[in-house]
């Protein structure tokens, strides 16, 4: 943590409490702000009995106000002399909106506490400089780990030039994703499936391969009461444009703005048919073994503005992403049932034990009787 003075335990606790509040607002914006980061901000002021929140904001969809500007407007006259808590370094450049660092100075905010520096070269350190030159006290690094986690998609866009990739799978107690020749097998509990829908609502996009579409005919939406509008951008990797026009995804293409990533040798008549149905076709000129090159496909999604995606594909897509070191986070929902000797391994010919050397494993939580495991690469930003 850096700033102008060392913090005592009481001051640190106070800053962390208000930064946690800013984080809660930023999390609400996740999945709705791409390509911008989902930032949360609050303004506090002490009227004699200790600081209280006088303004709050979360980044709006592109073209809308940033979190800091909304918090300033919410605070009104109380912004002058207030302390701002922002999850990410305030921006310093002109885009669709003006620089938030200058807005904070103009509002008369006396101190800005932000969680993590912005690696974007257009911002990095410049937001801090504008604030300090404007006479604003700056404190950096409060709940830094949590703030970086909240904007991990933005960080991946800047450092890796691709979206943050979260791979989600469900496995049985004995480590299988299904049973050979049995079609769909319910492995995770209804409670786990509800949690997955809540997680979808915080992602920019959900990605599957054509095999999953042909096998399951998924909707790739958020099916929780009152949350259909939070459904992420659906994306299908489909080198030969085989997705059926009768599939739920294509039938809803006008409303869900379906994207299909194809190879440049996909049959023209199939591509034209998809476009007539309102599908956005993204052409990838790189194929490996007849499949879309995954790294180039992620490059294309990056160019289209996505910051973080959830991949819900089957064993083949999962294996391909892991083999190319393109997975930033693997979430495994482990159910209580067993499949037995005819089980299908999660990564083609490999099981979870194949992750031991390259990934850190953490048990996140119990979801009813299921377990939710998190795997993260040992070598990553």
PyMOL commands that set and color helices and strands:
alter all, ss='L'
color gray80, all
select helices_A, chain A and resi 9-28+67-79+100-106+126-133+144-150+152-159+190-200+210-216+228-230+248-251+253-256+268-276+294-303+315-323+352-355
alter helices_A, ss='H'
color red, helices_A
select strands_A, chain A and resi 40-46+51-58+83-88+111-116+137-140+164-171+176-179+205-209+233-237+259-263+280-284+287-288+291-292+308-311+329-334+343-345+359-367+370-377
alter strands_A, ss='S'
color yellow, strands_A
deselect
rebuild
show_as cartoon
